[in-house]
């Protein structure tokens, strides 16, 4: 039988001794690889860095601009919430702007009859019929309103209790070379003479719409003082169409600086005008509002701002958009009669619910649709 191999112990021991005698490399700690010139990412060229910065700015700027806008729209939407107070309906002192066709021969007896039927169960007391425009020098030829006496007689016959005021206006030279210059004393004097003439023709008041009229126009205030002396002497009202009031203090100044068109009046100036007239109709349309709710909230705010500075002896009328067009200034899906009426009632409720010398003014008869009249009837007249 064979035997097991025997281990050569002296030889094995010798090999182990030799292995121990050999120097061994100690393990090096693991280190993160340090970038070299070959591995370090290259800096982007200046043009690429500039494009990257511009892209970031392109994203940031809209956000910066949109945040205040969204905040403002949210505030207006909240302002449209709530319920108007009971009794905030017509006081029988509403008005309607009428086009020039009523005094230039285009309208006939049948038209007056239809108008009388339309107004029968409304709160409309004043008709502002367009009898101008004034010439830039303030004059007004009688040829501008040849059928005025016929119209006045027809209204008095078919609509007793309704007043007919002459609607006079012109473009002002406040933002361009052409137009009326209120800083001219002879021009203001001519406007006063024209007002005497139009009242002599039988009109029961004078309603002025001069645009664009900038806030704090001292020449306009001077003109109003002179006009009021004329209307008061005849016992008829002086009425004006007024710009909207700053939604934020000083906004007209900021917009005027940026665009050259201030749009709004200061609340202080609105009050100065209101104290010089018998009626003031705030043109609460062309507001640039995108939604009916924000438009209604804006009208509610405008109503409150106007009430705060209008004397109780002055009729304050809030404009209703009885017209339809599309554009940045007026979005007809947002600026509705229903939204305006609800906004008026909310502003009235919150500020002076019992104000008697208060109403709405519809602009304008020739552009009105049946739904506008119905919304006015349902929301304001009841």
C-alpha positions as a Markdown table, in Angstrom:
| # | Residue | x | y | z |
|---|---|---|---|---|
| 1 | Unk | 0.0 | 0.0 | 0.0 |
| 2 | Unk | 1.5 | 3.5 | -0.7 |
| 3 | Unk | 2.2 | 6.0 | 2.1 |
| 4 | Unk | 1.1 | 9.8 | 2.5 |
| 5 | Unk | 3.6 | 12.4 | 1.2 |
| 6 | Unk | 5.5 | 14.0 | 4.0 |
| 7 | Unk | 5.8 | 17.8 | 4.2 |
| 8 | Unk | 9.3 | 19.3 | 3.8 |
| 9 | Unk | 9.0 | 21.5 | 7.0 |
| 10 | Unk | 12.5 | 23.1 | 6.9 |
| 11 | Unk | 12.0 | 24.2 | 3.3 |
| 12 | Unk | 8.6 | 25.7 | 3.9 |
| 13 | Unk | 9.8 | 27.5 | 6.9 |
| 14 | Unk | 12.6 | 29.1 | 4.9 |
| 15 | Unk | 10.1 | 30.3 | 2.2 |
| 16 | Unk | 7.9 | 32.0 | 4.9 |
| 17 | Unk | 11.0 | 33.7 | 6.4 |
| 18 | Unk | 12.0 | 35.0 | 3.0 |
| 19 | Unk | 8.5 | 36.4 | 2.2 |
| 20 | Unk | 8.4 | 38.2 | 5.5 |
| 21 | Unk | 11.7 | 39.8 | 4.7 |
| 22 | Unk | 10.5 | 41.3 | 1.4 |
| 23 | Unk | 9.2 | 44.9 | 1.8 |
| 24 | Unk | 5.5 | 45.3 | 1.2 |
| 25 | Unk | 3.7 | 48.4 | -0.2 |
| 26 | Unk | 1.3 | 49.9 | 2.3 |
| 27 | Unk | -2.2 | 50.6 | 0.9 |
| 28 | Unk | -2.7 | 54.2 | 0.0 |
| 29 | Unk | -5.8 | 56.0 | 1.1 |
| 30 | Unk | -8.4 | 56.4 | -1.6 |
| 31 | Unk | -8.4 | 60.0 | -2.9 |
| 32 | Unk | -11.0 | 61.7 | -5.1 |
| 33 | Unk | -9.7 | 62.2 | -8.5 |
| 34 | Unk | -8.4 | 65.8 | -8.9 |
| 35 | Unk | -9.4 | 67.4 | -12.2 |
| 36 | Unk | -6.6 | 68.1 | -14.6 |
| 37 | Unk | -6.5 | 70.6 | -17.4 |
| 38 | Unk | -7.6 | 67.7 | -19.6 |
| 39 | Unk | -10.6 | 66.7 | -17.4 |
| 40 | Unk | -11.8 | 70.2 | -16.1 |
| 41 | Unk | -14.9 | 71.4 | -18.0 |
| 42 | Unk | -14.2 | 74.3 | -20.2 |
| 43 | Unk | -15.7 | 77.7 | -19.3 |
| 44 | Unk | -18.5 | 78.6 | -21.7 |
| 45 | Unk | -17.6 | 81.3 | -24.2 |
| 46 | Unk | -18.8 | 84.8 | -23.4 |
| 47 | Unk | -21.6 | 84.7 | -26.0 |
| 48 | Unk | -23.0 | 81.5 | -24.6 |
| 49 | Unk | -22.9 | 82.9 | -21.0 |
| 50 | Unk | -24.8 | 86.0 | -22.3 |
| 51 | Unk | -27.4 | 83.9 | -24.0 |
| 52 | Unk | -27.9 | 81.9 | -20.9 |
| 53 | Unk | -28.4 | 85.1 | -18.8 |
| 54 | Unk | -30.8 | 86.5 | -21.3 |
| 55 | Unk | -32.9 | 83.3 | -21.2 |
| 56 | Unk | -33.1 | 83.5 | -17.4 |
| 57 | Unk | -34.1 | 87.2 | -17.6 |
| 58 | Unk | -36.7 | 86.3 | -20.2 |
| 59 | Unk | -38.3 | 84.0 | -17.7 |
| 60 | Unk | -37.9 | 86.3 | -14.7 |
| 61 | Unk | -39.2 | 89.5 | -16.2 |
| 62 | Unk | -42.7 | 88.2 | -17.0 |
| 63 | Unk | -43.0 | 86.7 | -13.6 |
| 64 | Unk | -42.0 | 90.1 | -12.0 |
| 65 | Unk | -44.6 | 91.9 | -14.2 |
| 66 | Unk | -47.4 | 89.4 | -13.8 |
| 67 | Unk | -47.3 | 89.2 | -10.0 |
| 68 | Unk | -48.6 | 92.7 | -9.4 |
| 69 | Unk | -51.2 | 92.2 | -12.2 |
| 70 | Unk | -52.4 | 89.0 | -10.8 |
| 71 | Unk | -52.6 | 90.5 | -7.3 |
| 72 | Unk | -54.7 | 93.5 | -8.7 |
| 73 | Unk | -57.0 | 91.2 | -10.6 |
| 74 | Unk | -57.5 | 89.0 | -7.5 |
| 75 | Unk | -58.3 | 92.1 | -5.4 |
| 76 | Unk | -60.9 | 93.3 | -8.0 |
| 77 | Unk | -62.4 | 89.8 | -8.1 |
| 78 | Unk | -62.8 | 89.8 | -4.3 |
| 79 | Unk | -64.3 | 93.3 | -4.6 |
| 80 | Unk | -67.0 | 91.9 | -6.7 |
| 81 | Unk | -68.1 | 89.4 | -4.0 |
| 82 | Unk | -70.9 | 89.9 | -1.6 |
| 83 | Unk | -74.5 | 91.0 | -1.8 |
| 84 | Unk | -75.7 | 94.6 | -2.6 |
| 85 | Unk | -77.8 | 96.2 | 0.1 |
| 86 | Unk | -81.5 | 96.2 | -0.2 |
| 87 | Unk | -82.9 | 99.2 | -1.9 |
| 88 | Unk | -79.9 | 100.0 | -4.0 |
| 89 | Unk | -81.9 | 100.5 | -7.2 |
| 90 | Unk | -82.7 | 103.4 | -9.4 |
| 91 | Unk | -83.6 | 106.7 | -7.8 |
| 92 | Unk | -85.2 | 107.9 | -11.0 |
| 93 | Unk | -82.2 | 110.0 | -11.9 |
| 94 | Unk | -80.6 | 108.0 | -14.7 |
| 95 | Unk | -79.5 | 109.3 | -18.1 |
| 96 | Unk | -79.0 | 108.1 | -21.7 |
| 97 | Unk | -76.5 | 109.4 | -24.3 |
| 98 | Unk | -78.2 | 109.9 | -27.7 |
| 99 | Unk | -76.5 | 110.2 | -31.1 |
| 100 | Unk | -76.5 | 113.1 | -33.4 |
| 101 | Unk | -79.2 | 111.7 | -35.6 |
| 102 | Unk | -81.9 | 113.0 | -33.3 |
| 103 | Unk | -81.1 | 116.7 | -34.1 |
| 104 | Unk | -79.8 | 116.6 | -37.7 |
| 105 | Unk | -82.9 | 115.5 | -39.5 |
| 106 | Unk | -82.5 | 111.7 | -39.7 |
| 107 | Unk | -84.9 | 110.8 | -36.9 |
| 108 | Unk | -88.7 | 111.1 | -37.4 |
| 109 | Unk | -91.8 | 111.1 | -35.2 |
| 110 | Unk | -92.0 | 107.4 | -35.2 |
| 111 | Unk | -88.5 | 107.2 | -33.7 |
| 112 | Unk | -89.5 | 109.5 | -30.9 |
| 113 | Unk | -92.6 | 107.3 | -30.2 |
| 114 | Unk | -90.4 | 104.2 | -30.1 |
| 115 | Unk | -87.9 | 106.0 | -27.7 |
| 116 | Unk | -90.8 | 107.0 | -25.5 |
| 117 | Unk | -92.0 | 103.4 | -25.3 |
| 118 | Unk | -88.5 | 102.2 | -24.5 |
| 119 | Unk | -88.0 | 104.7 | -21.6 |
| 120 | Unk | -91.5 | 104.4 | -20.1 |
| 121 | Unk | -90.8 | 102.1 | -17.2 |
| 122 | Unk | -87.1 | 103.0 | -16.5 |
| 123 | Unk | -85.4 | 105.4 | -14.2 |
| 124 | Unk | -84.1 | 107.7 | -17.0 |
| 125 | Unk | -84.7 | 111.4 | -16.5 |
| 126 | Unk | -82.0 | 113.0 | -18.7 |
| 127 | Unk | -81.2 | 112.7 | -22.3 |
| 128 | Unk | -77.8 | 113.9 | -23.5 |
| 129 | Unk | -78.3 | 114.4 | -27.2 |
| 130 | Unk | -75.2 | 115.1 | -29.3 |
| 131 | Unk | -75.5 | 118.6 | -30.6 |
| 132 | Unk | -71.9 | 119.3 | -31.4 |
| 133 | Unk | -69.1 | 118.8 | -31.8 |
| 134 | Unk | -67.7 | 122.2 | -30.9 |
| 135 | Unk | -65.1 | 123.7 | -33.3 |
| 136 | Unk | -61.6 | 123.8 | -32.0 |
| 137 | Unk | -62.0 | 127.5 | -31.3 |
| 138 | Unk | -65.0 | 126.9 | -29.1 |
| 139 | Unk | -67.7 | 128.0 | -31.5 |
| 140 | Unk | -70.8 | 126.0 | -32.5 |
| 141 | Unk | -72.7 | 126.8 | -35.7 |
| 142 | Unk | -76.4 | 126.5 | -35.5 |
| 143 | Unk | -76.3 | 124.3 | -38.6 |
| 144 | Unk | -74.9 | 121.5 | -36.3 |
| 145 | Unk | -78.3 | 121.0 | -34.7 |
| 146 | Unk | -81.0 | 122.0 | -37.3 |
| 147 | Unk | -83.8 | 119.8 | -36.0 |
| 148 | Unk | -83.2 | 120.5 | -32.3 |
| 149 | Unk | -86.5 | 122.4 | -31.8 |
| 150 | Unk | -88.5 | 119.6 | -33.5 |
| 151 | Unk | -86.9 | 117.0 | -31.2 |
| 152 | Unk | -87.4 | 119.1 | -28.0 |
| 153 | Unk | -91.0 | 119.6 | -28.8 |
| 154 | Unk | -91.6 | 115.9 | -29.6 |
| 155 | Unk | -89.9 | 114.8 | -26.3 |
| 156 | Unk | -91.9 | 117.3 | -24.2 |
| 157 | Unk | -95.1 | 116.1 | -25.9 |
| 158 | Unk | -94.5 | 112.3 | -25.6 |
| 159 | Unk | -92.2 | 112.1 | -22.6 |
| 160 | Unk | -93.2 | 114.8 | -20.1 |
| 161 | Unk | -90.8 | 115.0 | -17.2 |
| 162 | Unk | -87.8 | 114.0 | -19.3 |
| 163 | Unk | -85.0 | 116.7 | -19.7 |
| 164 | Unk | -83.1 | 117.1 | -22.9 |
| 165 | Unk | -79.5 | 118.4 | -22.5 |
| 166 | Unk | -77.2 | 119.4 | -25.3 |
| 167 | Unk | -74.2 | 117.1 | -25.4 |
| 168 | Unk | -71.2 | 119.2 | -26.5 |
| 169 | Unk | -67.6 | 118.0 | -26.8 |
| 170 | Unk | -64.4 | 118.2 | -28.7 |
| 171 | Unk | -60.9 | 116.6 | -28.9 |
| 172 | Unk | -58.5 | 118.5 | -26.7 |
| 173 | Unk | -54.9 | 119.3 | -27.8 |
| 174 | Unk | -53.5 | 117.8 | -24.6 |
| 175 | Unk | -51.8 | 114.9 | -26.3 |
| 176 | Unk | -51.3 | 116.2 | -29.9 |
| 177 | Unk | -51.0 | 119.2 | -32.1 |
| 178 | Unk | -54.7 | 119.3 | -33.1 |
| 179 | Unk | -57.7 | 120.0 | -31.0 |
| 180 | Unk | -59.2 | 122.6 | -28.6 |
| 181 | Unk | -56.8 | 124.4 | -26.3 |
| 182 | Unk | -58.4 | 125.2 | -22.9 |
| 183 | Unk | -55.4 | 127.3 | -22.0 |
| 184 | Unk | -56.7 | 129.9 | -24.5 |
| 185 | Unk | -58.9 | 132.5 | -22.8 |
| 186 | Unk | -60.6 | 133.4 | -26.2 |
| 187 | Unk | -61.4 | 129.7 | -26.7 |
| 188 | Unk | -63.0 | 129.3 | -23.3 |
| 189 | Unk | -65.0 | 132.5 | -23.9 |
| 190 | Unk | -66.3 | 131.1 | -27.2 |
| 191 | Unk | -67.4 | 127.9 | -25.4 |
| 192 | Unk | -69.4 | 130.0 | -22.9 |
| 193 | Unk | -71.0 | 131.9 | -25.8 |
| 194 | Unk | -71.9 | 128.6 | -27.6 |
| 195 | Unk | -73.5 | 127.4 | -24.4 |
| 196 | Unk | -75.7 | 130.5 | -24.2 |
| 197 | Unk | -76.7 | 129.9 | -27.8 |
| 198 | Unk | -77.6 | 126.2 | -27.3 |
| 199 | Unk | -79.7 | 127.0 | -24.2 |
| 200 | Unk | -81.5 | 129.7 | -26.2 |
| 201 | Unk | -82.4 | 127.0 | -28.7 |
| 202 | Unk | -84.5 | 125.3 | -26.0 |
| 203 | Unk | -82.2 | 122.7 | -24.4 |
| 204 | Unk | -82.7 | 122.2 | -20.7 |
| 205 | Unk | -79.1 | 121.8 | -19.8 |
| 206 | Unk | -75.5 | 121.5 | -21.2 |
| 207 | Unk | -73.5 | 118.3 | -21.0 |
| 208 | Unk | -69.8 | 118.5 | -21.8 |
| 209 | Unk | -67.4 | 115.7 | -22.8 |
| 210 | Unk | -63.9 | 117.0 | -23.5 |
| 211 | Unk | -61.2 | 114.4 | -24.0 |
| 212 | Unk | -58.5 | 113.6 | -23.3 |
| 213 | Unk | -58.6 | 115.8 | -20.3 |
| 214 | Unk | -55.7 | 115.4 | -17.9 |
| 215 | Unk | -56.0 | 115.5 | -14.2 |
| 216 | Unk | -55.4 | 118.8 | -12.4 |
| 217 | Unk | -56.2 | 120.9 | -15.4 |
| 218 | Unk | -56.8 | 124.4 | -13.9 |
| 219 | Unk | -58.0 | 125.8 | -17.2 |
| 220 | Unk | -60.8 | 123.3 | -17.2 |
| 221 | Unk | -61.9 | 124.3 | -13.7 |
| 222 | Unk | -61.9 | 127.9 | -14.8 |
| 223 | Unk | -64.1 | 127.0 | -17.8 |
| 224 | Unk | -66.5 | 125.1 | -15.5 |
| 225 | Unk | -66.9 | 128.2 | -13.2 |
| 226 | Unk | -67.8 | 130.3 | -16.2 |
| 227 | Unk | -70.2 | 127.8 | -17.6 |
| 228 | Unk | -72.0 | 127.2 | -14.3 |
| 229 | Unk | -72.7 | 130.9 | -14.0 |
| 230 | Unk | -74.5 | 130.7 | -17.3 |
| 231 | Unk | -76.5 | 127.5 | -16.6 |
| 232 | Unk | -77.4 | 128.6 | -13.0 |
| 233 | Unk | -78.8 | 131.9 | -14.4 |
| 234 | Unk | -81.1 | 129.9 | -16.6 |
| 235 | Unk | -82.0 | 127.4 | -13.9 |
| 236 | Unk | -80.8 | 124.4 | -15.9 |
| 237 | Unk | -78.1 | 121.9 | -15.0 |
| 238 | Unk | -74.4 | 121.9 | -16.0 |
| 239 | Unk | -73.3 | 118.3 | -16.6 |
| 240 | Unk | -70.0 | 116.7 | -17.5 |
| 241 | Unk | -68.6 | 113.4 | -18.5 |
| 242 | Unk | -65.7 | 112.5 | -16.3 |
| 243 | Unk | -62.6 | 110.3 | -16.5 |
| 244 | Unk | -62.1 | 107.4 | -14.2 |
| 245 | Unk | -60.4 | 107.9 | -10.8 |
| 246 | Unk | -56.9 | 106.5 | -10.0 |
| 247 | Unk | -57.4 | 102.9 | -8.8 |
| 248 | Unk | -54.1 | 103.5 | -6.9 |
| 249 | Unk | -53.0 | 107.0 | -5.7 |
| 250 | Unk | -50.8 | 108.6 | -8.3 |
| 251 | Unk | -51.4 | 106.0 | -11.0 |
| 252 | Unk | -52.3 | 108.7 | -13.5 |
| 253 | Unk | -48.9 | 110.3 | -13.0 |
| 254 | Unk | -47.0 | 107.1 | -13.5 |
| 255 | Unk | -49.0 | 106.1 | -16.6 |
| 256 | Unk | -48.7 | 109.6 | -18.0 |
| 257 | Unk | -44.9 | 109.5 | -17.6 |
| 258 | Unk | -44.7 | 106.1 | -19.4 |
| 259 | Unk | -47.2 | 106.5 | -22.2 |
| 260 | Unk | -48.1 | 110.2 | -22.4 |
| 261 | Unk | -51.8 | 109.3 | -21.8 |
| 262 | Unk | -52.6 | 109.5 | -18.0 |
| 263 | Unk | -56.1 | 108.1 | -18.5 |
| 264 | Unk | -57.2 | 108.5 | -14.9 |
| 265 | Unk | -57.9 | 111.6 | -12.7 |
| 266 | Unk | -56.8 | 111.9 | -9.2 |
| 267 | Unk | -59.6 | 111.6 | -6.7 |
| 268 | Unk | -59.0 | 115.1 | -5.5 |
| 269 | Unk | -59.4 | 116.5 | -9.0 |
| 270 | Unk | -62.6 | 114.5 | -9.5 |
| 271 | Unk | -64.0 | 116.1 | -6.4 |
| 272 | Unk | -62.9 | 119.6 | -7.6 |
| 273 | Unk | -64.9 | 119.0 | -10.8 |
| 274 | Unk | -67.9 | 117.6 | -9.0 |
| 275 | Unk | -68.2 | 120.6 | -6.8 |
| 276 | Unk | -68.5 | 122.9 | -9.9 |
| 277 | Unk | -71.3 | 121.1 | -11.7 |
| 278 | Unk | -74.8 | 119.8 | -11.1 |
| 279 | Unk | -74.2 | 116.4 | -12.6 |
| 280 | Unk | -71.1 | 114.3 | -13.1 |
| 281 | Unk | -71.2 | 111.1 | -15.2 |
| 282 | Unk | -68.2 | 108.8 | -14.6 |
| 283 | Unk | -67.3 | 107.0 | -17.8 |
| 284 | Unk | -66.9 | 103.6 | -16.1 |
| 285 | Unk | -66.1 | 101.6 | -19.3 |
| 286 | Unk | -63.1 | 101.1 | -21.5 |
| 287 | Unk | -61.3 | 99.7 | -18.4 |
| 288 | Unk | -59.1 | 97.1 | -20.0 |
| 289 | Unk | -60.5 | 94.4 | -17.6 |
| 290 | Unk | -60.4 | 90.9 | -19.0 |
| 291 | Unk | -63.3 | 89.3 | -16.9 |
| 292 | Unk | -66.8 | 90.3 | -16.0 |
| 293 | Unk | -65.9 | 89.7 | -12.3 |
| 294 | Unk | -62.8 | 92.0 | -12.4 |
| 295 | Unk | -64.8 | 94.6 | -14.4 |
| 296 | Unk | -67.6 | 94.6 | -11.8 |
| 297 | Unk | -65.1 | 94.8 | -9.0 |
| 298 | Unk | -63.4 | 97.8 | -10.7 |
| 299 | Unk | -66.8 | 99.5 | -11.1 |
| 300 | Unk | -67.6 | 98.9 | -7.5 |
| 301 | Unk | -64.2 | 100.6 | -6.6 |
| 302 | Unk | -64.8 | 103.5 | -8.9 |
| 303 | Unk | -68.3 | 104.0 | -7.5 |
| 304 | Unk | -66.9 | 104.2 | -3.9 |
| 305 | Unk | -64.1 | 106.5 | -4.9 |
| 306 | Unk | -66.5 | 108.9 | -6.6 |
| 307 | Unk | -69.1 | 108.9 | -3.8 |
| 308 | Unk | -66.4 | 109.8 | -1.3 |
| 309 | Unk | -65.6 | 113.2 | -3.0 |
| 310 | Unk | -68.9 | 114.1 | -4.8 |
| 311 | Unk | -71.1 | 116.5 | -2.8 |
| 312 | Unk | -74.6 | 115.2 | -2.0 |
| 313 | Unk | -76.0 | 118.1 | -3.9 |
| 314 | Unk | -74.4 | 116.9 | -7.1 |
| 315 | Unk | -75.9 | 114.1 | -9.1 |
| 316 | Unk | -73.4 | 111.3 | -9.5 |
| 317 | Unk | -74.0 | 109.0 | -12.4 |
| 318 | Unk | -72.0 | 105.8 | -13.2 |
| 319 | Unk | -71.6 | 104.9 | -16.9 |
| 320 | Unk | -73.0 | 101.7 | -18.3 |
| 321 | Unk | -71.5 | 100.2 | -21.5 |
| 322 | Unk | -74.5 | 100.0 | -24.0 |
| 323 | Unk | -72.1 | 99.4 | -26.9 |
| 324 | Unk | -70.2 | 96.4 | -28.3 |
| 325 | Unk | -66.7 | 96.3 | -29.7 |
| 326 | Unk | -63.5 | 94.3 | -29.3 |
| 327 | Unk | -60.2 | 95.7 | -28.3 |
| 328 | Unk | -57.7 | 95.9 | -25.5 |
| 329 | Unk | -59.4 | 98.9 | -23.9 |
| 330 | Unk | -62.9 | 97.3 | -24.0 |
| 331 | Unk | -63.5 | 93.6 | -24.0 |
| 332 | Unk | -67.3 | 93.2 | -24.5 |
| 333 | Unk | -67.4 | 89.7 | -22.9 |
| 334 | Unk | -66.1 | 91.4 | -19.7 |
| 335 | Unk | -67.6 | 94.9 | -19.8 |
| 336 | Unk | -71.3 | 93.9 | -19.6 |
| 337 | Unk | -74.2 | 95.9 | -18.3 |
| 338 | Unk | -75.0 | 93.2 | -15.8 |
| 339 | Unk | -71.5 | 93.4 | -14.4 |
| 340 | Unk | -71.5 | 97.2 | -14.3 |
| 341 | Unk | -74.9 | 97.3 | -12.5 |
| 342 | Unk | -73.9 | 94.8 | -9.9 |
| 343 | Unk | -70.6 | 96.7 | -9.4 |
| 344 | Unk | -72.5 | 100.0 | -9.0 |
| 345 | Unk | -74.8 | 98.5 | -6.4 |
| 346 | Unk | -71.9 | 97.0 | -4.4 |
| 347 | Unk | -70.0 | 100.3 | -4.4 |
| 348 | Unk | -73.2 | 102.2 | -3.4 |
| 349 | Unk | -74.0 | 99.7 | -0.7 |
| 350 | Unk | -70.5 | 100.0 | 0.9 |
| 351 | Unk | -70.1 | 103.7 | 0.7 |
| 352 | Unk | -73.4 | 105.6 | 0.8 |
| 353 | Unk | -76.4 | 103.3 | 0.3 |
| 354 | Unk | -78.9 | 106.0 | 0.9 |
| 355 | Unk | -77.5 | 108.6 | -1.5 |
| 356 | Unk | -80.5 | 110.1 | -3.3 |
| 357 | Unk | -78.7 | 112.1 | -6.0 |
| 358 | Unk | -77.3 | 109.0 | -7.7 |
| 359 | Unk | -77.9 | 107.1 | -10.9 |
| 360 | Unk | -76.5 | 105.4 | -14.0 |
| 361 | Unk | -75.9 | 106.7 | -17.5 |
| 362 | Unk | -76.1 | 104.4 | -20.5 |
| 363 | Unk | -73.8 | 104.9 | -23.4 |
| 364 | Unk | -75.1 | 105.0 | -26.2 |
| 365 | Unk | -78.5 | 104.6 | -27.8 |
| 366 | Unk | -77.5 | 103.7 | -31.3 |
| 367 | Unk | -75.2 | 100.9 | -30.3 |
| 368 | Unk | -77.4 | 99.3 | -27.6 |
| 369 | Unk | -78.7 | 95.8 | -27.9 |
| 370 | Unk | -81.9 | 94.3 | -26.3 |
| 371 | Unk | -79.8 | 92.4 | -23.8 |
| 372 | Unk | -78.3 | 95.7 | -22.5 |
| 373 | Unk | -81.7 | 97.2 | -21.9 |
| 374 | Unk | -82.8 | 93.9 | -20.2 |
| 375 | Unk | -79.8 | 93.8 | -17.9 |
| 376 | Unk | -80.4 | 97.5 | -16.9 |
| 377 | Unk | -84.1 | 96.7 | -16.3 |
| 378 | Unk | -83.5 | 93.5 | -14.3 |
| 379 | Unk | -80.5 | 94.7 | -12.3 |
| 380 | Unk | -81.2 | 98.3 | -11.6 |
| 381 | Unk | -84.8 | 99.2 | -12.3 |
| 382 | Unk | -86.5 | 96.0 | -11.1 |
